[in-house]
Amino acid sequence: MDKIAKFNQRARARPAARAAGSAAARPSRADAEAAVRPLIRWAAHDPPREGLIGTPARIVRAYEEWFAGNFENPQEYLQRTFEEIAGYDEIVLLRDIRFESHCEHHIAPIIGRVHIGYLPRDRVVGISKLVRLVNVYAKRLQVQEKMTAEIAKCLNVVLKPFGVGVVVEATHECMTTRGVHKPEVSMVTSCMLGSFRTRAETRNEFLSTINLKGSALRGNID
């Protein structure tokens, strides 16, 4: 309940931080819960029965948590930086940041991990802020390619490092639990900016450190 309360406070305080495309007036909680009941009936169940009577409210609360990133500004988490780095000029890399998101096509879970590396110019950011950056973008209706680019571009714009590399590995339940039913398949996307894009040795060091074989993997987003 504490998470929900904090979410509602953020939503009221920062309505302008909503994701692009969400400018329409937000429905009330009652409207949102009412919208769930026809879907329950569509699935051949009776909304008033004991096990389902509280389901619309539970789904709305779940949506509040799953899509909380629509009310967060990811750049805020990167504002506090540290310049006393004793001349450190090698890659800063955080591996295996687990995330949970939802695809915007089926609202099915996307579960995976993100690897973030950057070559600092004159400042670094606390590593927990990289995790928060991932969480903001993950807690939105997403496609993996877009999320990969969003994380890299945000880090690049705020920190202005020599280069940024982001690799995302994830499974998509829209194809593991429905459709083609291939649970063993995972998707890998990357975005390389700056020196990670232009210098093969920097890119290869990053990919080698995260144990991704395939030095030819190149970001295709400027």
NUFI-591923 format. One record per atom (N, C-alpha, C, O): residue in one letter; x, y, z. Coordinates in steps of 0.2 Angstrom, whole numbers, plus 5000, padded with zeros to 4 digits. Atoms other than C-alpha are relative to their C-alpha. Layout:
<pts>
AXYZ/...
</pts>
This chain:
<pts>
M500449945000/M500050005000/M500450065000/M500250114997/D499549945000/D501550125003/D500250024993/D500250084991/K499849995007/K502050104985/K499550034996/K499650084993/I500549975003/I500350144979/I499950075002/I499850124998/A500149934998/A500250304990/A500550044997/A500450104995/K499449965003/K501950364984/K499850014992/K500050064990/F500249995007/F501350334966/F499550054999/F499650094995/N500549955001/N499850434968/N500250075002/N500050124999/Q499849944999/Q500750574976/Q500450034994/Q500450094992/R499649985006/R501950574961/R499650024994/R499750074991/A500449985005/A500550574949/A499750065001/A499650104996/R500349934999/R499750724957/R500550054999/R500350114997/A499549944999/A501350824959/A500350014993/A500450074991/R499649995007/R502050794941/R499649974994/R499849934991/P500450025006/P500650774928/P500350014994/P500249974989/A499749995006/A501750844915/A500549954998/A500749954992/A499550055001/A502950704916/A499749934997/A500149894996/R500350065003/R501750584908/R500349984993/R500650034990/A499750025006/A502350484893/A499750034994/A499150054994/A500349975006/A502050554875/A499549964998/A499549904998/G500550045003/G500450504868/G499449995006/G498949965005/S500550014994/S499550514886/S499750065002/S499550075008/A500249934998/A498950694885/A499250005001/A499050055005/A500750004999/A497150644885/A499849995008/A500249975012/A500250004993/A496150664901/A500049935003/A499849885000/R499950074997/R496550514913/R499349985003/R499050025007/P500650024997/P494950414917/P500150005008/P500649995011/S500050014993/S494450404935/S500149935002/S500149884998/R499950074997/R494850254946/R499349964999/R499449904996/A500650045001/A492950204945/A499949984993/A499749924991/D500150025007/D492950214926/D500549944998/D500349904994/A499550055002/A494550114925/A499849935002/A499849884999/E500250064997/E493849974936/E499449984996/E499349924995/A500650025004/A492149974926/A500249974993/A499949934991/A499850035007/A493149944910/A500349935001/A500349904995/V499850074999/V493849784917/V499549955000/V499649894997/R500550054999/R492249704920/R499749974993/R499649914993/P500250045006/P491749674902/P500549954997/P500349904994/L499550055002/L493449594899/L499949935004/L500049885001/I500150064996/I493049474913/I499449964997/I499449904996/R500650045003/R491349434905/R500249974993/R500049924991/W499750035007/W492249414888/W500349945001/W500349894997/A499750074999/A493249274896/A499549955003/A499849905006/A500550044997/A491649194901/A500049995007/A499949935010/H500150004993/H491649234919/H499550055003/H499450104999/D500549954998/D490449324930/D500450045005/D500650025011/P499649954996/P491249484938/P499750005007/P500150015012/P500250004993/P490149474954/P500149945004/P500049955010/R499950064996/R490649304959/R500650015005/R501050065004/E499649994995/E491649294975/E500750014998/E501150065000/G499350005001/G493349264968/G500250064995/G500850074994/L499949955005/L493149404955/L499850075002/L500050124998/I500349934999/I492249544963/I500550055002/I500450115000/G499549954999/G493849624969/G500550014994/G501050054995/T499550005005/T494749594953/T500150064996/T500750094995/P499949945003/P494449754944/P500450055004/P500950095001/A499649964996/A495149854959/A500749985000/A501250025000/R499350025000/R496649744960/R500450014994/R501050034994/I499649985007/I497049764941/I500250075000/I500750094998/V499849935000/V496949954943/V500650015004/V501050055002/R499449994995/R498149944958/R500649984996/R501250014997/A499550035003/A499249834948/A500350054994/A500950054993/Y499849955005/Y499249954933/Y500450065003/Y500850095000/E499749944996/E499750094945/E500749995001/E501250035000/E499350014999/E501350004949/E500349984994/E500950004993/W499650025006/W501749924932/W500150064996/W500650064992/F499949945005/F501550094923/F500250065004/F500050125001/A499849944996/A502250214936/A500550044997/A500550104998/G499549965004/G503650264924/G499750064996/G500050104994/N500349945004/N502350374915/N500050065004/N499950125001/F500149944995/F502350494930/F500750025002/F500850055007/E499449994997/E504250494932/E500450044994/E500350024988/N499649975005/N505550604923/N500749975001/N501049985006/P499450044999/P507050494920/P500750045001/P501150025004/Q499549954999/Q508250644919/Q500250025007/Q500750045009/E499949984993/E507950684937/E500549965004/E500949985008/Y499650054996/Y508850534943/Y500850014998/Y501249985002/L499349995003/L510450584933/L500350075002/L500950085000/Q499749934999/Q510650764940/Q500550005005/Q501050045004/R499550004995/R511750724955/R500649964997/R500549904997/T499450045003/T513450674948/T500650025005/T500650065009/F499449994996/F515250664955/F500650014996/F500749974991/E499449985004/E516750744948/E500749985003/E501249984999/E499450024997/E518050684960/E500149924999/E500049885003/I499950075002/I518550524951/I500749994998/I500949934995/A499350015000/A520450544952/A500249984993/A500749944992/G499850015007/G520650544933/G499849944997/G500049924992/Y500350065003/Y519650384930/Y499850014993/Y499350064992/D500249985007/D519450374911/D499949934996/D500049934990/E500250065003/E518950194908/E499249995000/E498950035003/I500850015000/I517150114905/I499849995007/I500149955011/V500450014994/V515950124919/V499449954998/V499149974993/L500550055003/L514849964917/L499649975006/L499949955011/L500450044996/L513349894926/L499649954997/L499349964992/R500350065004/R512749724921/R499449975004/R499349985010/D500550044997/D511249624924/D499550045004/D499350015010/I500649964997/I509949754929/I499449974998/I499149984992/R500650035002/R508449654930/R499450054999/R499350095003/F500649965001/F506849734923/F499449964999/F499449904996/E500750035002/E504949694921/E499750064997/E499550114999/S500349955003/S504049784908/S499449974997/S499249914998/H500650035003/H502449754897/H500050034993/H500150094991/C500049985007/C502349754878/C499450044999/C498850035001/E500649965001/E501149884871/E499649974995/E499050004994/H500550045005/H500449764858/H499549965004/H498949955001/H500450054997/H499749634870/H499950025008/H499649985011/I499949994992/I500149714888/I500249935003/I499949925008/A499750064997/A501049554891/A500750015003/A501050065000/P499349994997/P502649544902/P500650004995/P500649954991/I499350015003/I504349574895/I500550005006/I500550055010/I499550014994/I505649514908/I500749994997/I500849944993/G499450015002/G507449524906/G500550045004/G500450065010/R499549964997/R509049624910/R500350054995/R500350044989/V499749955004/V509949774904/V500750015003/V500950005009/H499349994999/H511849804903/H500150074998/H500050094992/I499949935002/I512349994903/I500850015001/I501150005007/G499349984999/G514150054900/G500050074997/G499750094992/Y499949935003/Y514750234897/Y500850025002/Y501049995007/L499349985000/L516450314895/L500050075003/L499950124999/P500149934997/P516450464907/P500550054997/P501150044996/R499649945003/R517050634901/R500350035006/R501050045007/D499849964994/D517250724918/D499649985006/D499850015012/R500450014994/R515950654930/R499649934999/R499549914993/V500350065000/V515050494935/V499350015004/V499350065007/V500650004996/V513350454942/V499949945005/V500249895003/G500150064995/G512850344957/G499749944996/G499249954992/I500350065003/I512550164951/I499349995001/I499049964997/S500850014999/S510850154959/S499650044996/S499050024994/K500449965004/K510350294948/K499949974993/K499449984989/L500150045006/L510650184933/L499449955000/L499149944995/V500650054999/V509450054940/V499450045000/V498950024997/R500649965000/R508150194943/R499850024993/R499350024991/L500149985007/L508450254925/L499649944996/L499249954992/V500350065003/V508050074919/V499249995002/V498849984998/N500650014997/N506550064930/N499450054997/N498950034996/V500549955002/V505750224924/V499749984993/V499149984991/Y500250025007/Y505750164906/Y499749944999/Y499249934995/A500450075000/A505249984910/A499350015002/A498949975000/K500749994998/K503750044919/K499550044996/K499250094998/R500449975005/R502850094904/R499849954995/R500149904994/L500250045006/L501950014889/L500650014996/L500850064994/Q499449995003/Q503549974879/Q500049954994/Q499749904994/V499750055005/V504349894864/V500850005002/V501050055004/Q499350004997/Q506149834868/Q500550044996/Q500950074999/E499649965004/E506949924854/E500050085002/E500550115003/K500149934997/K506250094860/K500350015007/K500650065008/M499849994993/M506650064878/M500850005000/M501150045004/T499350005001/T508450024873/T500350074998/T500850095001/A499849935003/A508650184863/A499950065006/A500350105006/E500249954995/E507750284877/E500550015006/E500850065008/I499550004994/I508950234891/I500750034997/I501050075001/A499349985003/A510550264880/A500050074999/A500450115001/K500049935002/K509950434874/K499950045006/K500250105006/C500149964994/C509450494891/C500750015004/C500950065006/L499350004996/L511150444899/L500550054996/L500950084999/N499549965004/N512050524884/N499850085000/N500350125001/V500249934999/V511050694885/V500250035006/V500450085007/V499949974993/V511250714904/V500750005002/V501050055004/L499450004998/L512950654907/L500650034995/L501150054997/K499649985006/K513750694890/K500749975001/K501250005001/P499450045000/P515050554891/P500350004993/P500050024988/F499750025007/F516250504877/F499649954996/F499649954990/G500450055004/G515150364873/G499549965005/G499649965011/V500550044996/V513650254879/V499949944996/V499849944990/G500250065003/G513250074876/G499549975005/G499549965011/V500550044997/V511649984881/V499849944996/V499649944990/V500250075003/V511149804878/V499549985004/V499549975010/V500650034996/V509449734883/V499949934997/V499949924991/E500150075002/E509149544883/E499349995004/E499350005010/A500650014997/A507349494887/A499649954996/A499749934990/T500550055003/T505949364884/T499350045000/T499250085005/H500749965001/H504249424878/H499549955001/H499449904997/E500550044999/E502749334885/E499550004995/E499049964995/C500550005006/C501749384870/C500149954995/C499749934991/M499950055004/M502649254861/M500249935003/M500349885000/T499850074996/T503149124875/T499349975003/T499349915003/T500650034997/T501349104882/T499450004995/T498949984997/R500550005005/R500349134866/R500350004993/R500950004993/G499750005007/G500549144847/G500449944999/G500249884998/V499550055002/V502049044842/V500249965006/V500549905005/H499850044994/H502348974860/H500749985000/H500849924999/K499350015000/K504248984860/K500350025006/K500750085006/P499849984994/P504748994878/P500850015000/P501150045004/E499350005000/E506648964874/E500350064996/E500950074996/V499849955004/V506749124863/V500150065004/V499750085008/S499949944996/S507549284870/S500250054994/S500550034989/M499949955005/M507749454861/M500650045002/M500650065008/V499549964998/V509349554861/V500050074996/V500050064990/T499949935004/T509449744856/T500550045003/T500750035009/S499449964997/S510849864858/S499950074997/S499650094992/C499949935002/C511150054856/C500750025002/C500850035008/M499349974999/M512950124854/M500050074998/M499850084992/L499949935001/L513250304855/L500750025001/L501150005005/G499349984999/G514850404853/G500649954999/G500549924994/S499450055001/S516450304855/S499849935000/S500249894997/F500350075000/F515450144858/F499849984993/F499849934991/R500250025007/R514850164840/R500650014995/R500649974990/T499549995005/T516350234832/T500749975001/T501149964996/R499350034999/R517850144840/R499849935002/R499549915007/A500250075000/A517749954838/A500349975007/A500049935010/E499750034994/E518949924853/E499650025006/E499549985011/T500449994994/T517850014865/T499349965000/T499149935005/R500650045000/R516249924859/R500249935001/R499849905005/N499850074999/N517149754859/N500249995008/N500049945011/E499950004993/E517749794877/E499449995004/E499349955009/F500750004997/F515949824882/F499749944999/F499549915004/L500450065001/L515249674874/L500449945003/L500049895005/S499650054997/S516649564880/S499950005008/S499849945011/T500150004993/T516349624898/T499349975002/T499349945008/I500650024998/I514549584898/I499949934997/I499349904997/N500050075002/N514949414890/N499549994994/N499249944994/L500450015006/L514049444874/L500549994994/L500850034992/K499650015005/K514949364860/K499750034994/K499150024993/G500349975007/G514749454843/G500250075000/G499850125001/S499849935000/S515849604842/S499750044994/S499850104994/A500349965005/A514949644826/A499350035002/A499050074998/L500649974998/L513449694836/L500150075001/L500550105004/R499949935000/R513249874833/R499350035001/R498850014998/G500649964999/G511950004838/G499850034993/G500250054990/N500249975007/N510950064823/N499650065001/N499250084997/I500449944998/I510250214832/I500550065001/I501050055006/D499549944999/D511250384831/D499850035006/D500250085008/
</pts>
